[in-house]
């Protein structure tokens, strides 16, 4: 049986607290950023765009937005944080594709009434998070 790669990986975690500080810069062409942030009651989307997603950009974008909205509704929050997390597969989309995808998704989510943030793109982050022990607080999907 051949190995089938499912594109786009999404891990959603509903957090009672999510905080970060920029750590190691992972992309040379992103601006220097010494950001910190601390949020409460947010759905954090740990998003891994794969190389195969480039050929289906519009479909992937639509499914990503729909899944994030669904996850936020299931957890009673209107705050969504997009976090690039390219550790869920060996296949990776180009960084510029992923950043553009995040920007388009943020715009669509905000137009739908969601408060939406992005963590600094192109950085490893020092993370702190607290999540309730509820079944809907952790959701993984691949599409």
C-alpha positions as CSV (number, residue, x, y, z in Angstrom):
1,X,0.0,0.0,0.0
2,X,1.5,3.4,-1.0
3,X,2.1,6.1,1.6
4,X,-0.5,8.8,1.3
5,X,0.4,12.4,2.4
6,X,-2.5,14.4,3.7
7,X,-1.8,18.1,3.2
8,X,-2.4,20.9,5.7
9,X,-2.2,19.9,9.4
10,X,-4.0,21.9,12.0
11,X,-3.8,21.5,15.8
12,X,-6.3,23.7,17.6
13,X,-5.8,24.3,21.3
14,X,-8.3,26.4,23.3
15,X,-6.2,28.3,25.8
16,X,-7.1,30.0,29.0
17,X,-3.7,31.7,28.6
18,X,-1.3,31.8,25.7
19,X,1.9,33.9,25.9
20,X,5.0,34.1,23.8
21,X,8.4,35.8,23.4
22,X,10.4,35.7,20.2
23,X,13.3,33.4,20.4
24,X,15.5,32.1,17.6
25,X,15.0,33.6,14.1
26,X,14.4,30.8,11.7
27,X,14.1,32.8,8.4
28,X,16.8,35.1,7.3
29,X,14.6,37.5,5.4
30,X,12.1,38.4,8.2
31,X,12.6,41.6,10.1
32,X,14.1,41.6,13.5
33,X,11.4,41.2,16.1
34,X,11.6,41.2,19.9
35,X,7.9,40.7,20.5
36,X,6.0,39.5,23.5
37,X,2.3,39.0,24.0
38,X,0.0,37.5,26.6
39,X,-3.6,36.5,25.7
40,X,-6.5,34.9,27.5
41,X,-9.4,32.8,26.2
42,X,-8.1,32.2,22.7
43,X,-8.1,29.4,20.2
44,X,-4.6,28.9,19.0
45,X,-4.2,27.3,15.6
46,X,-0.9,25.5,15.3
47,X,-0.8,25.4,11.5
48,X,1.5,23.4,9.2
49,X,1.1,24.2,5.5
50,X,2.6,21.5,3.3
51,X,4.1,21.6,-0.2
52,X,1.0,20.0,-1.7
53,X,-1.1,22.8,-0.4
54,X,0.3,25.3,-2.9
55,X,-1.6,23.6,-5.7
56,X,-4.9,23.9,-3.8
57,X,-4.4,27.3,-2.1
58,X,-8.0,28.5,-2.3
59,X,-9.4,25.2,-1.1
60,X,-6.9,25.0,1.7
61,X,-7.6,28.6,2.8
62,X,-11.3,28.0,2.9
63,X,-11.0,24.8,4.9
64,X,-8.6,26.4,7.3
65,X,-10.9,29.4,8.0
66,X,-13.9,27.1,8.4
67,X,-12.1,24.8,10.8
68,X,-10.8,27.7,12.9
69,X,-14.3,29.3,13.1
70,X,-15.7,25.9,14.0
71,X,-13.1,25.3,16.8
72,X,-13.6,28.8,18.2
73,X,-17.4,28.3,18.3
74,X,-17.0,24.9,20.0
75,X,-15.0,26.5,22.7
76,X,-17.0,29.7,23.1
77,X,-14.4,32.2,22.0
78,X,-14.2,34.8,19.3
79,X,-10.4,35.2,19.6
80,X,-8.2,33.2,17.2
81,X,-4.4,33.2,17.1
82,X,-2.6,31.8,14.0
83,X,0.7,30.2,14.8
84,X,3.0,28.7,12.1
85,X,4.0,25.3,13.4
86,X,5.9,23.4,10.7
87,X,6.6,20.4,12.9
88,X,3.6,18.2,12.1
89,X,5.0,16.7,8.8
90,X,8.2,16.5,6.8
91,X,6.6,18.2,3.8
92,X,6.7,22.0,4.1
93,X,5.2,24.7,1.9
94,X,7.4,27.7,1.0
95,X,7.5,30.3,3.7
96,X,6.1,33.1,1.4
97,X,3.1,30.9,0.6
98,X,2.4,30.1,4.3
99,X,2.7,33.8,5.3
100,X,0.3,34.9,2.5
101,X,-2.1,32.1,3.6
102,X,-2.0,33.4,7.2
103,X,-2.6,37.0,6.0
104,X,-5.6,36.0,3.9
105,X,-7.1,33.8,6.6
106,X,-6.7,36.6,9.2
107,X,-8.5,39.0,6.9
108,X,-11.4,36.6,6.3
109,X,-11.6,35.8,10.1
110,X,-11.7,39.5,11.0
111,X,-14.3,40.2,8.3
112,X,-16.4,37.4,10.0
113,X,-16.1,39.2,13.4
114,X,-13.3,37.2,15.0
115,X,-10.4,39.0,16.8
116,X,-7.4,37.5,15.0
117,X,-3.7,37.7,15.8
118,X,-0.6,36.1,14.2
119,X,2.5,35.1,16.2
120,X,5.7,36.5,14.7
121,X,6.4,34.6,11.5
122,X,9.8,33.2,10.9
123,X,10.7,32.8,14.6
124,X,10.9,30.0,17.1
125,X,9.0,31.3,20.1
126,X,9.3,30.8,23.8
127,X,5.7,29.6,24.6
128,X,3.6,29.4,27.7
129,X,0.1,28.1,27.5
130,X,-2.7,26.8,29.8
131,X,-5.5,24.8,28.4
132,X,-8.6,23.3,30.1
133,X,-8.9,19.5,30.3
134,X,-12.0,19.4,28.0
135,X,-12.4,17.3,24.9
136,X,-13.0,20.3,22.6
137,X,-9.9,22.1,23.9
138,X,-7.6,20.0,21.7
139,X,-8.6,19.2,18.1
140,X,-6.4,17.9,15.3
141,X,-7.3,17.7,11.7
142,X,-5.7,17.3,8.3
143,X,-7.3,18.3,5.0
